[in-house]
């Protein structure tokens, strides 16, 4: 079962890499639609400046809050690709995980959450990301891993909100963790 899951994740990662490569190729290849015969060798549209990290993060959050999870997922993925060294990159992975989970892509959501909580950050969203990781692991039939994460939850985040602690308790029950 674990081998099959790993193979599925590898196929998904390859498909995503191929998709991203295709998107990158389309971005670097000019299209004839953008060329104006009236402009001597120039483009009809000036290239828009790349958004700042703050603008890109805010735009991705707005897409998510608006319920456009597919576009938000792409925007957060783009953010992480462009601004991976920024302080907001782990949070972008957290929100990307939320968009993936909302769309039922639990294996991909788990990967995003893992990237978000690497190093057990002490941010306001980290306890929720930890619980969401456990829930995603339960959804992909990895309750042992979920129980391990939830075992660390209380130790790492003793000051988590009551709502998040309640969801952690529910996830423990769902995963059938030993008490």
Z-matrix of the N, CA and C atoms (Angstrom, degrees):
N
C 1 1.457
C 2 1.529 1 110.38
N 3 1.328 2 117.07 1 -44.06
C 4 1.462 3 120.34 2 -179.94
C 5 1.529 4 110.28 3 -65.82
N 6 1.336 5 116.21 4 -38.32
C 7 1.467 6 119.42 5 179.16
C 8 1.521 7 110.41 6 -64.64
N 9 1.332 8 116.32 7 -40.77
C 10 1.457 9 121.08 8 179.58
C 11 1.533 10 110.18 9 -65.26
N 12 1.342 11 116.36 10 -40.92
C 13 1.470 12 120.73 11 177.49
C 14 1.528 13 110.42 12 -63.61
N 15 1.329 14 116.21 13 -42.33
C 16 1.462 15 119.83 14 179.92
C 17 1.526 16 110.55 15 -64.54
N 18 1.332 17 116.26 16 -41.29
C 19 1.461 18 119.58 17 178.00
C 20 1.519 19 110.95 18 -64.14
N 21 1.325 20 116.83 19 -40.22
C 22 1.462 21 120.74 20 178.36
C 23 1.523 22 110.34 21 -63.94
N 24 1.322 23 117.21 22 -41.87
C 25 1.467 24 120.52 23 178.13
C 26 1.525 25 110.83 24 -64.11
N 27 1.322 26 116.27 25 -39.75
C 28 1.459 27 119.58 26 178.88
C 29 1.529 28 110.42 27 -64.74
N 30 1.349 29 117.32 28 -41.60
C 31 1.466 30 120.51 29 177.48
C 32 1.527 31 110.06 30 -62.75
N 33 1.344 32 115.86 31 -44.07
C 34 1.467 33 119.99 32 179.36
C 35 1.520 34 110.84 33 -61.92
N 36 1.336 35 116.45 34 -43.02
C 37 1.461 36 119.79 35 179.38
C 38 1.521 37 110.95 36 -63.41
N 39 1.344 38 117.25 37 -41.25
C 40 1.461 39 120.40 38 178.22
C 41 1.518 40 110.56 39 -63.49
N 42 1.334 41 116.30 40 -43.36
C 43 1.463 42 119.69 41 179.51
C 44 1.520 43 110.61 42 -62.10
N 45 1.319 44 116.53 43 -41.48
C 46 1.466 45 120.26 44 178.59
C 47 1.529 46 110.91 45 -66.24
N 48 1.328 47 116.70 46 -41.14
C 49 1.462 48 120.32 47 178.37
C 50 1.525 49 110.38 48 -63.24
N 51 1.339 50 116.91 49 -42.31
C 52 1.464 51 120.66 50 177.72
C 53 1.521 52 110.42 51 -63.04
N 54 1.327 53 115.99 52 -43.15
C 55 1.462 54 121.10 53 179.40
C 56 1.526 55 110.62 54 -62.09
N 57 1.322 56 116.40 55 -44.52
C 58 1.457 57 121.24 56 179.56
C 59 1.528 58 110.05 57 -64.53
N 60 1.325 59 116.37 58 -41.88
C 61 1.460 60 119.74 59 177.94
C 62 1.520 61 111.15 60 -60.30
N 63 1.311 62 116.29 61 -41.40
C 64 1.462 63 120.22 62 177.67
C 65 1.519 64 111.71 63 -63.87
N 66 1.331 65 116.06 64 -40.91
C 67 1.462 66 120.00 65 178.40
C 68 1.523 67 110.53 66 -65.12
N 69 1.335 68 116.88 67 -42.03
C 70 1.455 69 120.29 68 178.46
C 71 1.523 70 110.67 69 -63.51
N 72 1.322 71 116.43 70 -40.18
C 73 1.462 72 120.94 71 179.27
C 74 1.525 73 110.09 72 -62.59
N 75 1.327 74 117.20 73 -43.61
C 76 1.465 75 120.53 74 179.42
C 77 1.523 76 110.98 75 -64.40
N 78 1.328 77 117.42 76 -32.97
C 79 1.460 78 120.13 77 179.86
C 80 1.524 79 111.64 78 -70.00
N 81 1.304 80 116.70 79 -33.43
C 82 1.468 81 119.47 80 -176.50
C 83 1.525 82 112.78 81 -89.63
N 84 1.337 83 117.99 82 -13.07
C 85 1.457 84 121.75 83 -179.48
C 86 1.521 85 108.80 84 -97.00
N 87 1.354 86 117.35 85 116.20
C 88 1.465 87 118.07 86 178.53
C 89 1.514 88 110.57 87 -68.32
N 90 1.313 89 115.56 88 145.38
C 91 1.454 90 119.63 89 178.07
C 92 1.507 91 109.34 90 -105.78
N 93 1.313 92 115.32 91 152.42
C 94 1.459 93 119.71 92 -178.34
C 95 1.515 94 111.44 93 -67.39
N 96 1.329 95 117.99 94 -23.20
C 97 1.458 96 120.87 95 178.66
C 98 1.520 97 111.84 96 -62.29
N 99 1.326 98 116.20 97 -27.63
C 100 1.451 99 119.36 98 -176.95
C 101 1.527 100 112.64 99 -88.95
N 102 1.306 101 117.56 100 -5.29
C 103 1.456 102 120.90 101 -178.95
C 104 1.525 103 109.51 102 -93.13
N 105 1.275 104 115.91 103 138.00
C 106 1.455 105 120.69 104 178.10
C 107 1.515 106 108.77 105 -111.10
N 108 1.304 107 116.81 106 125.68
C 109 1.463 108 118.34 107 179.54
C 110 1.534 109 111.45 108 -66.97
N 111 1.328 110 116.32 109 -18.82
C 112 1.456 111 120.00 110 -178.95
C 113 1.519 112 112.32 111 -77.73
N 114 1.331 113 116.74 112 -17.66
C 115 1.456 114 120.08 113 -178.78
C 116 1.520 115 108.31 114 -101.43
N 117 1.269 116 117.18 115 125.37
C 118 1.459 117 121.08 116 -177.47
C 119 1.521 118 110.33 117 -67.35
N 120 1.328 119 116.04 118 93.86
C 121 1.457 120 121.59 119 176.42
C 122 1.518 121 113.88 120 72.27
N 123 1.300 122 119.07 121 3.28
C 124 1.462 123 120.52 122 -177.79
C 125 1.509 124 111.95 123 -100.19
N 126 1.274 125 115.66 124 165.73
C 127 1.452 126 121.59 125 178.36
C 128 1.520 127 109.40 126 -87.05
N 129 1.312 128 116.37 127 145.54
C 130 1.460 129 121.22 128 178.58
C 131 1.521 130 110.64 129 -68.59
N 132 1.314 131 116.58 130 -24.92
C 133 1.459 132 121.33 131 -178.26
C 134 1.515 133 109.40 132 -122.85
N 135 1.296 134 115.74 133 132.16
C 136 1.461 135 119.17 134 174.86
C 137 1.521 136 107.61 135 -74.18
N 138 1.307 137 116.33 136 142.05
C 139 1.465 138 119.89 137 178.85
C 140 1.527 139 108.74 138 -64.76
N 141 1.313 140 114.74 139 130.22
C 142 1.461 141 119.23 140 178.57
C 143 1.520 142 108.42 141 -71.32
N 144 1.305 143 117.01 142 139.84
C 145 1.458 144 118.37 143 178.19
C 146 1.531 145 110.06 144 -66.17
N 147 1.311 146 115.48 145 145.75
C 148 1.465 147 120.10 146 178.90
C 149 1.520 148 108.53 147 -64.06
N 150 1.318 149 117.03 148 141.11
C 151 1.464 150 118.61 149 179.75
C 152 1.527 151 110.53 150 -68.25
N 153 1.303 152 115.14 151 155.17
C 154 1.459 153 119.04 152 173.60
C 155 1.517 154 107.98 153 -70.53
N 156 1.311 155 116.72 154 166.51
C 157 1.468 156 120.62 155 178.69
C 158 1.524 157 110.21 156 -58.27
N 159 1.309 158 117.37 157 -42.70
C 160 1.469 159 120.99 158 -179.41
C 161 1.523 160 110.76 159 -64.51
N 162 1.320 161 117.27 160 -43.59
C 163 1.465 162 120.93 161 179.36
C 164 1.528 163 111.02 162 -63.62
N 165 1.325 164 116.68 163 -42.77
C 166 1.466 165 120.78 164 -179.33
C 167 1.524 166 110.92 165 -64.72
N 168 1.330 167 117.04 166 -42.07
C 169 1.464 168 120.84 167 179.74
C 170 1.526 169 110.05 168 -65.18
N 171 1.318 170 116.24 169 -45.54
C 172 1.465 171 120.93 170 -179.24
C 173 1.532 172 110.63 171 -62.73
N 174 1.313 173 117.34 172 -42.04
C 175 1.460 174 120.89 173 179.22
C 176 1.526 175 110.95 174 -63.08
N 177 1.324 176 117.12 175 -41.94
C 178 1.467 177 120.84 176 178.90
C 179 1.527 178 110.93 177 -63.64
N 180 1.328 179 116.18 178 -42.48
C 181 1.476 180 120.30 179 178.26
C 182 1.527 181 110.83 180 -63.04
N 183 1.327 182 116.76 181 -39.48
C 184 1.467 183 120.32 182 179.57
C 185 1.529 184 110.36 183 -63.76
N 186 1.324 185 117.23 184 -40.49
C 187 1.460 186 120.32 185 177.06
C 188 1.520 187 110.53 186 -60.81
N 189 1.324 188 116.01 187 -43.32
C 190 1.451 189 119.73 188 -179.86
C 191 1.523 190 111.20 189 -65.77
N 192 1.315 191 116.41 190 -47.13
C 193 1.462 192 120.07 191 -179.99
C 194 1.526 193 111.36 192 -62.53
N 195 1.323 194 116.36 193 -28.05
C 196 1.458 195 120.89 194 176.89
C 197 1.522 196 113.49 195 -80.36
N 198 1.326 197 116.92 196 -3.21
C 199 1.457 198 120.89 197 177.06
C 200 1.524 199 114.66 198 87.89
N 201 1.314 200 118.52 199 4.65
C 202 1.463 201 121.49 200 178.31
C 203 1.531 202 108.09 201 -90.04
N 204 1.335 203 115.44 202 77.37
C 205 1.459 204 120.67 203 -173.00
C 206 1.522 205 113.14 204 -66.59
N 207 1.328 206 117.14 205 -35.20
C 208 1.468 207 119.32 206 179.91
C 209 1.532 208 110.07 207 -65.04
N 210 1.321 209 116.80 208 -46.38
C 211 1.472 210 119.99 209 179.52
C 212 1.527 211 110.43 210 -68.19
N 213 1.328 212 116.82 211 -37.59
C 214 1.466 213 119.97 212 178.82
C 215 1.523 214 110.30 213 -64.74
N 216 1.329 215 116.59 214 -41.39
C 217 1.463 216 120.21 215 177.96
C 218 1.523 217 110.14 216 -57.82
N 219 1.330 218 116.73 217 -47.95
C 220 1.465 219 120.75 218 179.15
C 221 1.521 220 110.99 219 -62.44
N 222 1.329 221 116.77 220 -40.28
C 223 1.465 222 120.35 221 -178.65
C 224 1.527 223 110.79 222 -66.28
N 225 1.330 224 117.18 223 -41.34
C 226 1.469 225 119.49 224 177.58
C 227 1.529 226 110.87 225 -68.82
N 228 1.328 227 116.53 226 -38.24
C 229 1.471 228 120.04 227 177.25
C 230 1.536 229 109.31 228 -61.79
N 231 1.323 230 116.24 229 -43.75
C 232 1.458 231 121.11 230 178.09
C 233 1.526 232 110.58 231 -63.06
N 234 1.330 233 115.97 232 -41.95
C 235 1.466 234 120.22 233 179.48
C 236 1.530 235 110.22 234 -58.52
N 237 1.326 236 115.69 235 -49.48
C 238 1.468 237 119.78 236 -179.31
C 239 1.524 238 110.20 237 -62.10
N 240 1.319 239 117.30 238 -39.08
C 241 1.460 240 120.42 239 178.37
C 242 1.522 241 112.99 240 -64.21
N 243 1.306 242 116.28 241 -38.84
C 244 1.467 243 120.65 242 -177.56
C 245 1.525 244 113.41 243 -85.72
N 246 1.315 245 116.59 244 -37.14
C 247 1.470 246 121.08 245 -170.74
C 248 1.526 247 111.86 246 -123.22
N 249 1.326 248 116.49 247 39.00
C 250 1.458 249 120.80 248 -175.44
C 251 1.525 250 113.53 249 -59.39
N 252 1.321 251 117.13 250 -25.17
C 253 1.462 252 119.62 251 -179.39
C 254 1.530 253 112.54 252 -90.84
N 255 1.328 254 117.12 253 3.70
C 256 1.468 255 119.66 254 -179.46
C 257 1.523 256 110.75 255 -80.11
N 258 1.306 257 115.59 256 160.59
C 259 1.465 258 121.49 257 179.28
C 260 1.529 259 111.26 258 -65.91
N 261 1.316 260 117.50 259 -24.69
C 262 1.469 261 121.64 260 -177.50
C 263 1.534 262 113.31 261 -88.24
N 264 1.315 263 118.97 262 -5.38
C 265 1.466 264 120.93 263 -176.95
C 266 1.534 265 112.55 264 -59.17
N 267 1.352 266 119.70 265 -44.87
C 268 1.465 267 117.67 266 177.51
C 269 1.531 268 112.44 267 -61.33
N 270 1.331 269 116.74 268 -38.94
C 271 1.464 270 119.09 269 178.14
C 272 1.526 271 110.76 270 -66.92
N 273 1.319 272 117.32 271 -36.02
C 274 1.468 273 120.43 272 176.33
C 275 1.530 274 109.87 273 -61.68
N 276 1.337 275 116.82 274 -39.19
C 277 1.471 276 119.95 275 176.98
C 278 1.533 277 110.42 276 -64.48
N 279 1.323 278 116.36 277 -39.43
C 280 1.466 279 120.87 278 177.15
C 281 1.526 280 110.15 279 -58.61
N 282 1.326 281 117.18 280 -50.32
C 283 1.459 282 120.34 281 -179.29
C 284 1.521 283 111.08 282 -67.49
N 285 1.311 284 117.03 283 -33.73
C 286 1.463 285 119.64 284 175.19
C 287 1.532 286 109.24 285 -62.05
N 288 1.326 287 116.15 286 -41.90
C 289 1.456 288 119.93 287 176.61
C 290 1.517 289 111.58 288 -59.18
N 291 1.322 290 116.50 289 -41.18
C 292 1.473 291 120.66 290 178.35
C 293 1.529 292 110.71 291 -60.69
N 294 1.344 293 116.70 292 -43.31
C 295 1.465 294 119.23 293 -179.25
C 296 1.525 295 110.66 294 -66.32
N 297 1.321 296 116.45 295 -39.92
C 298 1.463 297 120.24 296 179.34
C 299 1.525 298 110.97 297 -65.94
N 300 1.330 299 117.01 298 -43.77
C 301 1.464 300 120.69 299 179.35
C 302 1.527 301 110.83 300 -63.06
N 303 1.317 302 116.44 301 -39.19
C 304 1.464 303 120.47 302 179.56
C 305 1.528 304 110.99 303 -62.49
N 306 1.310 305 116.37 304 -27.60
C 307 1.462 306 121.66 305 -179.49
C 308 1.528 307 112.26 306 -96.45
N 309 1.345 308 117.52 307 4.12
C 310 1.458 309 121.41 308 177.07
C 311 1.515 310 115.40 309 82.83
N 312 1.319 311 118.16 310 9.47
C 313 1.468 312 121.80 311 179.04
C 314 1.530 313 108.67 312 -90.92
N 315 1.320 314 115.65 313 68.80
C 316 1.460 315 121.04 314 -171.16
C 317 1.518 316 114.74 315 -66.59
N 318 1.326 317 118.58 316 -34.71
C 319 1.471 318 120.18 317 178.60
C 320 1.528 319 109.82 318 -65.45
N 321 1.332 320 116.50 319 -43.56
C 322 1.462 321 120.02 320 177.82
C 323 1.526 322 110.55 321 -67.96
N 324 1.329 323 116.60 322 -37.54
C 325 1.468 324 120.67 323 177.80
C 326 1.528 325 109.67 324 -61.29
N 327 1.334 326 116.67 325 -43.15
C 328 1.468 327 119.94 326 179.49
C 329 1.526 328 110.40 327 -59.23
N 330 1.327 329 117.08 328 -42.73
C 331 1.463 330 120.52 329 178.82
C 332 1.528 331 111.04 330 -62.45
N 333 1.315 332 116.72 331 -41.31
C 334 1.470 333 120.16 332 178.69
C 335 1.528 334 110.74 333 -64.33
N 336 1.321 335 116.67 334 -43.22
C 337 1.470 336 119.91 335 179.42
C 338 1.524 337 111.41 336 -64.90
N 339 1.317 338 116.75 337 -38.70
C 340 1.467 339 119.86 338 177.30
C 341 1.523 340 109.51 339 -59.50
N 342 1.323 341 116.59 340 -45.04
C 343 1.458 342 120.18 341 177.22
C 344 1.519 343 112.41 342 -62.57
N 345 1.321 344 116.22 343 -33.90
C 346 1.464 345 120.50 344 -178.62
C 347 1.523 346 112.26 345 -70.96
N 348 1.326 347 116.84 346 -40.86
C 349 1.477 348 118.61 347 -174.01
C 350 1.522 349 113.51 348 -99.27
N 351 1.313 350 117.24 349 7.77
C 352 1.465 351 119.58 350 176.52
C 353 1.521 352 108.28 351 -53.94
N 354 1.309 353 116.69 352 125.06
C 355 1.464 354 121.48 353 -178.50
C 356 1.519 355 113.13 354 89.42
N 357 1.322 356 118.22 355 3.41
C 358 1.465 357 123.43 356 178.81
C 359 1.531 358 111.77 357 49.24
N 360 1.329 359 116.48 358 66.79
C 361 1.471 360 119.10 359 -178.82
C 362 1.527 361 111.85 360 -63.60
N 363 1.310 362 115.03 361 158.99
C 364 1.477 363 120.62 362 -179.18
C 365 1.520 364 110.60 363 -107.17
N 366 1.309 365 116.80 364 33.96
C 367 1.458 366 121.42 365 179.69
C 368 1.530 367 110.46 366 -82.09
N 369 1.312 368 115.70 367 168.67
C 370 1.463 369 120.34 368 -179.31
C 371 1.527 370 112.46 369 -64.81
N 372 1.321 371 118.57 370 -29.36
C 373 1.456 372 121.97 371 -176.97
C 374 1.532 373 113.43 372 -90.46
N 375 1.321 374 118.04 373 -11.89
C 376 1.472 375 120.98 374 -174.82
C 377 1.532 376 113.97 375 -61.66
N 378 1.335 377 120.07 376 -43.43
C 379 1.470 378 118.08 377 178.38
C 380 1.535 379 111.94 378 -59.69
N 381 1.326 380 116.25 379 -42.02
C 382 1.462 381 119.56 380 179.17
C 383 1.525 382 110.51 381 -65.11
N 384 1.324 383 117.52 382 -40.75
C 385 1.463 384 120.76 383 178.53
C 386 1.522 385 110.69 384 -60.60
N 387 1.320 386 116.48 385 -37.68
C 388 1.465 387 120.95 386 179.59
C 389 1.528 388 110.68 387 -65.20
N 390 1.330 389 115.92 388 -44.98
C 391 1.468 390 120.06 389 178.35
C 392 1.528 391 109.87 390 -65.48
N 393 1.322 392 116.97 391 -41.55
C 394 1.465 393 120.03 392 179.54
C 395 1.528 394 111.19 393 -64.07
N 396 1.325 395 117.05 394 -36.13
C 397 1.460 396 120.21 395 175.42
C 398 1.526 397 109.54 396 -61.51
N 399 1.310 398 116.60 397 -46.29
C 400 1.469 399 120.25 398 179.46
C 401 1.530 400 110.71 399 -60.67
N 402 1.312 401 117.15 400 -42.59
C 403 1.468 402 120.78 401 179.70
C 404 1.523 403 110.92 402 -64.03
N 405 1.332 404 116.91 403 -40.40
C 406 1.463 405 120.44 404 178.01
C 407 1.525 406 110.28 405 -64.60
N 408 1.326 407 116.96 406 -39.73
C 409 1.461 408 120.67 407 178.45
C 410 1.527 409 111.40 408 -64.53
N 411 1.316 410 116.82 409 -38.98
C 412 1.468 411 119.88 410 175.74
C 413 1.524 412 109.53 411 -62.34
N 414 1.324 413 116.40 412 -42.93
C 415 1.461 414 120.94 413 -178.35
C 416 1.522 415 112.48 414 -63.38
N 417 1.334 416 117.59 415 -30.31
C 418 1.471 417 119.63 416 178.90
C 419 1.535 418 111.09 417 -98.17
N 420 1.310 419 114.17 418 20.30
C 421 1.478 420 121.44 419 172.90
C 422 1.525 421 112.93 420 64.99
N 423 1.339 422 115.49 421 44.38
C 424 1.462 423 121.62 422 175.24
C 425 1.536 424 108.82 423 -126.22
N 426 1.348 425 116.39 424 61.41
C 427 1.468 426 119.31 425 -175.79
C 428 1.529 427 113.54 426 -65.21
N 429 1.314 428 118.23 427 -30.97
C 430 1.460 429 120.26 428 178.90
C 431 1.524 430 110.44 429 -63.06
N 432 1.334 431 115.90 430 -43.96
C 433 1.466 432 120.08 431 177.46
C 434 1.522 433 110.49 432 -64.98
N 435 1.334 434 116.52 433 -39.44
C 436 1.464 435 120.58 434 178.49
C 437 1.526 436 109.98 435 -62.04
N 438 1.314 437 117.34 436 -42.96
C 439 1.471 438 120.84 437 179.92
C 440 1.527 439 110.97 438 -64.08
N 441 1.318 440 116.61 439 -37.32
C 442 1.465 441 120.44 440 177.87
C 443 1.533 442 110.04 441 -63.28
N 444 1.320 443 116.69 442 -45.36
C 445 1.476 444 121.22 443 178.31
C 446 1.523 445 110.06 444 -62.39
N 447 1.311 446 116.37 445 -44.84
C 448 1.464 447 120.02 446 -179.32
C 449 1.523 448 111.77 447 -67.14
N 450 1.329 449 117.51 448 -28.26
C 451 1.458 450 121.15 449 174.61
C 452 1.521 451 111.48 450 -63.96
N 453 1.319 452 116.25 451 -35.34
C 454 1.462 453 120.89 452 177.44
C 455 1.537 454 111.88 453 -78.08
N 456 1.312 455 116.07 454 -24.69
C 457 1.467 456 121.12 455 -174.96
C 458 1.532 457 112.12 456 -53.53
N 459 1.345 458 116.82 457 -53.61
C 460 1.469 459 119.90 458 -177.00
C 461 1.528 460 111.38 459 -62.95
N 462 1.307 461 116.13 460 -38.38
C 463 1.461 462 120.13 461 -179.03
C 464 1.529 463 111.55 462 -69.86
N 465 1.319 464 116.73 463 -41.15
C 466 1.468 465 121.33 464 -176.04
C 467 1.526 466 113.27 465 -81.34
N 468 1.334 467 115.96 466 -31.46
C 469 1.466 468 119.46 467 -173.37
C 470 1.539 469 111.90 468 -130.33
N 471 1.321 470 117.12 469 61.46
C 472 1.471 471 119.29 470 -178.88
C 473 1.530 472 113.06 471 -65.47
N 474 1.325 473 117.63 472 -20.14
C 475 1.467 474 120.89 473 -178.43
C 476 1.528 475 112.38 474 -100.76
N 477 1.317 476 117.31 475 18.40
C 478 1.471 477 120.49 476 177.59
C 479 1.524 478 108.84 477 -61.62
N 480 1.318 479 115.66 478 153.90
C 481 1.467 480 119.89 479 -179.60
C 482 1.526 481 110.61 480 -65.15
N 483 1.316 482 115.02 481 159.20
C 484 1.466 483 120.48 482 179.14
C 485 1.525 484 110.88 483 -60.12
N 486 1.327 485 117.06 484 -37.80
C 487 1.467 486 120.16 485 -179.55
C 488 1.529 487 110.93 486 -63.60
N 489 1.320 488 117.07 487 -43.57
C 490 1.467 489 120.50 488 -179.82
C 491 1.526 490 109.84 489 -68.86
N 492 1.335 491 116.99 490 -40.35
C 493 1.472 492 119.81 491 176.89
C 494 1.524 493 110.66 492 -61.76
N 495 1.315 494 116.96 493 -38.27
C 496 1.463 495 120.91 494 178.00
C 497 1.516 496 111.90 495 -63.80
N 498 1.340 497 116.58 496 -40.98
C 499 1.462 498 120.40 497 177.24
C 500 1.522 499 110.84 498 -67.80
N 501 1.338 500 117.42 499 -32.78
C 502 1.468 501 121.02 500 176.40
C 503 1.524 502 109.92 501 -65.16
N 504 1.325 503 115.86 502 -42.25
C 505 1.466 504 120.41 503 178.34
C 506 1.531 505 110.21 504 -62.48
N 507 1.320 506 116.67 505 -43.37
C 508 1.468 507 120.55 506 178.32
C 509 1.529 508 110.78 507 -63.15
N 510 1.319 509 117.37 508 -39.45
C 511 1.471 510 120.84 509 178.88
C 512 1.530 511 110.28 510 -66.11
N 513 1.346 512 116.62 511 -38.75
C 514 1.476 513 119.96 512 176.80
C 515 1.536 514 110.24 513 -59.76
N 516 1.315 515 115.83 514 -43.75
C 517 1.469 516 120.99 515 179.29
C 518 1.523 517 110.31 516 -62.95
N 519 1.313 518 116.05 517 -45.95
C 520 1.462 519 121.15 518 -179.44
C 521 1.532 520 111.11 519 -63.02
N 522 1.328 521 117.26 520 -37.47
C 523 1.464 522 121.59 521 -179.53
C 524 1.530 523 111.83 522 -81.68
N 525 1.326 524 115.63 523 -10.28
C 526 1.476 525 121.73 524 -177.92
C 527 1.537 526 111.02 525 60.96
N 528 1.341 527 114.53 526 47.10
C 529 1.454 528 119.95 527 179.05
C 530 1.521 529 110.33 528 -72.80
N 531 1.337 530 115.64 529 145.84
C 532 1.458 531 120.54 530 175.04
C 533 1.526 532 108.29 531 -69.14
N 534 1.301 533 116.24 532 145.24
C 535 1.471 534 119.34 533 -176.65
C 536 1.485 535 111.98 534 -82.20
